[in-house]
Amino acid sequence: MANFQYLEPSYEGLKMRKLSPAEYQLATDILYSAFIDIPLDNSINFVVKQDAKKASRLHFLMRYLVNTAYMKGEVIVNDANTACVLLHLPTRLTLIQRLKLFWWDLKLANTTIGWNRVPIILRRQRALRKFHPKEPHIHPLILGVVKAKQGRGIGMQLIREVLQDYSENKLPVIIETTTAENIRLYQKFGFRILKQTEELGYPLSYLQLDKVG
């Protein structure tokens, strides 16, 4: 169902690879570089306490997201190591994984969020998940391109490679974005708009690809 004819110009990092847990630092650094200077109102900047320690708090958030992605799905980069996407897939966590995730949650609250802001963040996360389907689906949680390589279509190329890789998996794909430009790009891949809202304090659009392939 997805339309793969659209492709922004890009001449590097044309193939994807899945990272092992031992390579978590590479994914963390890519995502940190991608988001450290973004001023937009979005979930990343809302979760990270905005103070003098913002940079270190953001870096830990990216490490948290990468490590939890290993438990819930896949960590994928392009072959030039300039773009990274974290996928959450339908999976059942083991007891050990649940305990590890709880430990990471505690560290995230202490290191990045601040304990006094945890209830606000939990309410925000419940609101984010409200428009996700109840049935199993693929969720690209976050996509980032290193700062020096942004604006070259590398991120969209990585999404294209991921969709092709999962073309035999007949599950819907749900993605969120805050920009009109990204909406247009995802629509080129066959995504349709499910919901648009500003109830979180900034424009947020949910898009769905009914099935890959």
Beta strands, then each sheet from edge to edge (+ up, - down):
strand 1: 16-18
strand 2: 73-78
strand 3: 83-88
strand 4: 139-145
strand 5: 173-177
strand 6: 192-197
strand 7: 204-209
sheet 1: 1+ 2- 3+ 4-
sheet 2: 5+ 7- 6+
end
